[in-house]
Amino acid sequence: MAEFQTNKNDITKSRLVESGNCAEDFTLGEGEVLAKVERFSFTANNVTYGAVGEQIGYWEFFAPSLAADESADEWGIVPVWGFAEIVASNNPDIHIGERSYGYFPLANFLKMLPIRVSDTRFVDGAAHRSALPAVYNSYDRLGAQSGHAAQDNLRALLNPLYGTSFCLVDALQEEAFRNAAQVVILSASSKTAIGLAFGLSRIEGDRPAIIGLTSPGNTGFVEATGSYDTVIGYDALDALPNQPSVLVDMSGNRSVLGAVHGALGDNMLWCHNVGLTHWDDSETKKDPVAAQLIQERSAMFFAPGHIARRAKEWGAMDFNEKVAGFLAEGMAHAGGWIQVHETQGLAQFGPIYDRVVKGDMRAEEGIIITP
């Protein structure tokens, strides 16, 4: 088995580790199954998993294969979203040949312990995952039909991101946009941001203006998505209307965020911090502009917590139906702007990983790996 491992202390460092090559190399315990990963997406969202892995527990989902003299404090596996086929089963409810969608390691295989099995989903009941956010432990059962590559690619790329977009739209509506006149979305070219803007644009009746802030080179692309009312480059922040605003930040770039906070002043009502596309802020946090951040009106938005609350309030079935409808419309819309690129083999993944970690990818690009 190939595992793509990341250095926990420096996510720019990675390595490929061989550990088992086929299903026969694995021994299953009672109730366990073995899944062979078919395809997965890799986006800036996965970089965030690595950047905040210790704080939120992302390193705990999938244990790396290590040599006797190595420590799990150094190497870990970044989780990804994708599809897998069950190739061995010691569980009477899960059948060889059926496919599933969910949270997988950057590896060829994953052993799971399915519990709470229904016709449509199961939960990985592995003991080390029991205290981790439930949304990451749930897998969709897809039957034994062959996948449709184009649809599977979009789902792998957008489901986890647009799931967050849905939660943000819901949270903003729940708080009545804090009576803001505009929602200002930073890193507006990111896929989660586009999903958020798309969701806001579908609101019927009165709603705040949707303003996207992005790098100057991405303004044309962001405008072409058709989801924003106004798109402004970071080099033209003086064009940002100074009126009551709710911010949603996808980047974590303290310099840019500080500049926007400073420009809006008292009109910066609240800032939802979501992503870390600029995960390495060692330099930007020294920028004097970053000192303008209004910390007391800012907080991290944790989508799994919002999902857990809404699933309890609405019921899991109703919540899943609402999200499914949002995702279906969002993926149809994304078909008009996203460009999907497939790469085969984890051995070919290293240079791609390096590019994404460095932020060196085009906004419209969607990366899919077939191990």
TALIN-V558680 format. One record per pair of residues at least 12 apart in sequence whose ideal C-beta (glycine too) atoms are under 7 Angstrom apart, sorted by the first residue. I is the first residue (numbers start at 1). J is the second residue. Records with the same first field share a line. If there is no record, write none. Layout:
I=J  J
This chain:
1=19  20  21  107  108  109
2=16  18  107  108  346
3=17  19  64  65  77  105  106  107
4=16  106  107  346  349
5=17  64  75  76  77
6=50  76  78
7=74  75
8=53  59  73  74  75  76
9=74
11=50  51  357
12=357
14=350  353
16=346  347
17=65
19=65
20=109
23=87  88
26=88  109  111
28=88  90  111
29=90
30=90
31=90  91  113
32=90  91  111  112  113
33=86  88  89  90  91  94  112  114
34=87  88  109  111
35=84  85  86  100  109  110  112
36=84  85  87  108  109
37=82  84  104  107  108  109  110  371
38=82  83  84  85  147  370
39=82  83  152  156  368  369  370
40=80  81  82  104  156  369
41=80  81  82  156  157  366  367  368
42=80  352  356  367  369
43=157  161  191  367
44=190  275  277  356
45=160  161  275
46=78  80
47=279  356  357
48=275  276  279
49=78  79
50=78
51=276  279
52=276
53=76
57=132
58=79
59=76
60=128  132
61=79  103  129  132  136
62=77  79  105
64=76  77
77=105  106  107
78=106
79=103  105
80=104  106
81=103  156  159  160
82=104  156
83=99  101  147  152  156
84=99  100  104  110
85=97  99
86=98
91=114
93=114  117
94=114  117  122
97=144
98=141  143  144
99=142  143  147
100=139  140  141  142
101=139  140  142  155
102=138  139  140
103=136
108=371
112=124  126
113=125  126
119=141
120=140  141
121=138  139  140  141
122=139  141
123=137  138
124=137  139
133=304
134=308
135=304  307
153=340  366  368
154=331  334
156=368
157=366
158=191  327  330  331  334
159=327
161=191  192  195
162=195  326  327  330
163=303  323
164=192  274  303
165=192  195  196  199
166=199  323  326
167=303  306  307
168=196  248  272  301
169=196  199  200
170=310
171=306
172=246
177=208  246
178=246  269  270
179=244
180=208  244  245  246  269
181=208  209  243  244
182=208  209  211  241  243  245
183=200  208  210  211  246  248
184=211  213  245  247  260
185=197  211  212  213  248
186=213  247  249  250  251  256  257  260
187=214  250  251  275  277
188=212  213  214  222  228  231
189=214  218  221  222  363
190=250  275  277
192=250  274  275
193=212  250
194=225  227
195=330
196=248
197=210  212  227  228
198=227  330  333
199=326
201=227
209=229  230
210=228  229
211=228  229  230  232  240
212=228  231
213=232  234  260
214=231  233
215=233  234
216=233  234  235
218=363
219=231  233
221=363  364
224=337
225=337
234=256
237=259  260  263
240=263
242=263  264  267
243=267
244=267  269
245=264  267  268  269
246=269  270
247=260  268  271  272
248=272  274
249=271  273  274
250=274  275  277
251=275  277  278
252=275  276  277  278  279  281
253=278  284
254=281  284  285  287  290  293
255=284  287  289  290
257=293
258=289  290  291  292  293
259=289  292
261=292  293  294
262=289  292
268=294  297
269=297
270=297
271=297  298
272=301
273=298  299  300  301
274=301
277=359
337=364
338=364  366
339=364  365  366
340=366  368
341=365  366  367  368
342=368  370
343=369
344=370
345=371
346=371
349=369
352=367
